[in-house]
Amino acid sequence: MNKKEKIEDLENKILDLVDEYTKIRHAKPDFIPEISNVPVNGRVFNSDEVKELVKASLEFWLTDGEYSEKFSEKMSNFLNMKFVRLVNSGSSANLVALSSLTNKKIKNNLNSGDEVVTSAVGFPTTVNPIFQNNLIPVFVDSEIGTYNPNPEDIIEACGPETKAIMLAHTLGNPVEIQKLKDFCADKNIWLIEDNCDALGSKYEDKLTGTFGDISTLSFYPAHHITMGEGGAVITNSTKLKLSIDSFRDWGRDCWCMSGHDDTCGKRFDWQLGELPYGYDHKFTYSNIGYNLKATDLQASIGYKQMDKLDDFILSRKKNWEKINTFIEDKQDFFIPHMKTKNSEPSWFGYALTVKENDKFTRDDIVKYLNENRIATRLMFGGNLVRQPAYKNKKFKTYKELNNADIVMKSSFWIGVYPGLSEEMIDYILNKFDIFLTK
Ligand SMILES: Cc1ncc(COP(=O)(O)O)c(C=O)c1O
């Protein structure tokens, strides 16, 4: 055997062992009612992902590289979007997305003090980049049931200072995004979709994450596909892609992939600002950037998860429908989760709001479910402006945030992820029945 053959032979042996190991070590345990946990979300994987991760570790490239490119290509085909730039989390994706619009090379760039309209109900790192970029968030209330702000409120909240709208599709339920896209195009306002919880959701038959100037994804294990930690920033614009890369990669002006040099063909031939002529483009910085790249190890897992995405989406929809059919019958107590008109959500979870009643509160049922090993989550930060992090921070609110307060007090959600078997869903619904008839 020559060296190449020897390496191949060893790799095959290693991967066969990994396959055998994973099938034993990570075999799905049987579900035992009352004893097994019913998680709200989690990793769904088999030896495909573990083998690919081991392959990537044997290659030992470690940083952003070919796996990132291969993953991005699959995601870009799925979304039918030109550029998918991998980062190390959904939060980083949001930070890079908004920061990239502050780049002075971008026409109509964001400047300190500009307003960004967003939702008060949601995850903190959808709005944190607004503060982090010295912009001013304008918080809008959400509807109970869809948990998204309605587009009319968003549009009315936009004033002369508004330069961007940044919104998440809450729990996979699409915002009425086409109206916002049209409005933004008309008013020259940037639209950023936090699509972290909605991979595969459709609005008017078109995938969410493809409407905004930029959209983002998260690959934390709770999300539709995982790579442990990871995220992506997505755009169709070449200019924005360059800005995204710059903010992701130290603020540099150069756009070479890591491990590559002189992609522009004039690495030592640029004359930029006050720099000496020919100053190495690789070390020229045009933005106050970060380093938020993901590694090829993460990307290798996502690369394999992509092959399962269609099945994952179907399973989320099926689980959600089953829970919804049950909860729709319990409207004395709950407001069921409602999908946005003209949408086909790829659900992140099933949300409920407990109606005022004299039997129980949201906290009572959440406690009961958890005692029965059924995990629950609150609607992220509830009314974000009530969170300690935002005390004394500069922000505006559009009208009252009454529904956000209701969400904070009375809403919660349960899982619909593909790791939940039919037996588990039956168990959840049976526990609801027992609780409601107590
Ligand atoms: C809507 C939304 N945006 C952003 C994030 C942040 O993603 P990550 O945990 O990958 O930073 C989350 C996290 O779940 C989220 O739900």
The ligand as a Gaussian input file, in Angstrom:
#p B3LYP/6-31G(d) Opt

LIG

0 1
 C      -35.260000      33.968000      17.396000
 C      -33.872000      33.660000      17.849000
 N      -32.867000      34.411000      17.410000
 C      -31.597000      34.173000      17.797000
 C      -31.280000      33.130000      18.638000
 C      -29.874000      32.921000      19.052000
 O      -29.300000      31.764000      18.521000
 P      -27.998000      31.126000      19.193000
 O      -28.438000      30.424000      20.423000
 O      -27.460000      30.206000      18.156000
 O      -27.069000      32.241000      19.511000
 C      -32.306000      32.329000      19.129000
 C      -31.981000      31.226000      20.044000
 O      -32.676000      30.258000      20.190000
 C      -33.633000      32.589000      18.733000
 O      -34.658000      31.843000      19.183000

